[in-house]
Amino acid sequence: MSRIEVILIPKGTKASGAIPTDHVKNLDWKIRNAELICKLPDETTNEVLKRLNTLLS
């Protein structure tokens, strides 16, 4: 996958895996009945937002 599509979730959090930043439909977590399980480090959150901004602009 390209660098813009996936961000790995850092070790040491309750979440694991990757964030598919090209799946914009996942932004509406209320409709998807998703639950917050942890907050990610600011660095990870900022990188996700940066990539989403690239895809949406």
C-alpha positions in Angstrom: 0.0 0.0 0.0 1.2 3.5 -0.6 2.2 5.8 2.2 -1.0 7.9 1.9 -3.3 4.9 2.6 -2.2 3.4 5.9 -0.8 4.5 9.2 0.3 1.9 11.7 -1.1 2.3 15.2 1.8 2.7 17.6 2.6 0.0 20.1 1.7 0.7 23.7 -1.9 1.7 23.0 -5.1 -0.4 23.5 -5.7 -0.4 19.8 -3.6 -2.4 17.3 -3.4 -2.6 13.5 -3.5 0.2 11.0 -5.6 3.2 10.1 -6.8 3.1 6.5 -6.8 6.8 5.7 -8.3 6.3 2.3 -11.5 5.0 3.8 -13.2 8.3 4.4 -16.5 6.6 5.2 -15.0 5.5 8.5 -15.1 9.2 9.7 -18.7 8.8 10.6 -18.1 6.6 13.6 -21.5 7.3 15.2 -23.4 5.8 12.3 -21.0 2.9 12.3 -21.7 2.3 16.0 -18.0 2.5 16.7 -16.7 3.0 20.2 -13.7 4.9 21.4 -11.2 2.5 22.9 -8.2 4.8 23.3 -6.7 8.0 22.2 -3.7 7.9 20.0 -0.6 10.0 20.4 -0.9 13.5 18.9 1.8 12.7 16.3 -0.3 9.8 14.9 -3.5 11.8 15.0 -1.9 14.7 13.2 -0.5 12.4 10.5 -3.9 10.9 9.9 -5.5 14.4 9.6 -2.7 15.5 7.2 -3.3 12.5 4.9 -7.1 12.9 5.0 -6.7 16.6 4.1 -4.6 15.6 1.1 -7.3 13.2 -0.1 -10.1 15.6 0.5 -8.6 18.7 -1.0 
